[in-house]
């Protein structure tokens, strides 16, 4: 391997580790970090999100799960302009 291709390979490996896992065709995050991610995943799957316990992942890392209680999952986010 040339020096340039070695550096490119290292950069690509880094990007793969940093980007959250997702299914590009569904718009779903494989390992949600926030309640909003969990809500978005439910909507993308055609489900109606509800308040309750969800498994979230620190920095999207599947080896770092934790349980969060997510509420107001059916409330649309409103922004004042």
N, C-alpha and C positions, 0 to 999 in steps of 0.2 A: 504494500500500500504506500502511496506517496504521502508526503507530509501534508499536502493540502487535503487529500481525501481523508486522512486520519483526523484532521481538525474538523472537517465537515461531519464525519461520523460521530465525533464527540459532541458537537453542537446538536445534532439531531437526537442523540440519546438524551441530552439534557432537556430538550423541548418535549420529548415524549414523557419524561418524568414529571415535568412541571404542569403540562396541560391536563385539565380534568378529563377523566374518562367519560366519553359520551357516545351515543349512537347518533351519528350525523343525520340519519334519515328520520329520526323521531324527534329530535330536539331535546331529548331527555338527558339529564346528567346521571351517569351510572352511580355515582356516590355523592349524593347531595350534601352540601355543607350547611345550608340554612333552611329554615322553614319555607322560605320563598322558593328555593330549589325544589323542595318536596311538593309544594303546591303546584309549581309549574309542571313537574313530572306527572302528577295525577291528571292534570288537565290535558297534557300531551297524550296520555294513555287513554283519554276519553272517560276518565273517572271524575267524580265530583269530590274534591278534597273536603275533609272534615277535620274538626278539632280532635286532637288526640296525640298519642305518643308516636314519634317517628324516629327512625334510626338515621342520624346524621353522621358525617365523617369529617374529622379534623383535616383541613386542607384537601378534602376530596380523596384522602388516603384510605383505601379499603381496610387497612390493618389498624385503623384508629377510629372505630365506631363509638358513638355515644348516643344515649337516648334523650330526646328533648320533647317537651310537651309543646306542641304548636297550637295556637288558638287564633281565632278570627280567620280561619282558612277559607271561609266562604265570602269574606268581605273583599270587595274590589279596592285596590289601592287608589286613593284619591289624592290628587296633587293640586295645590292652589297655585295659580299663575298670577 
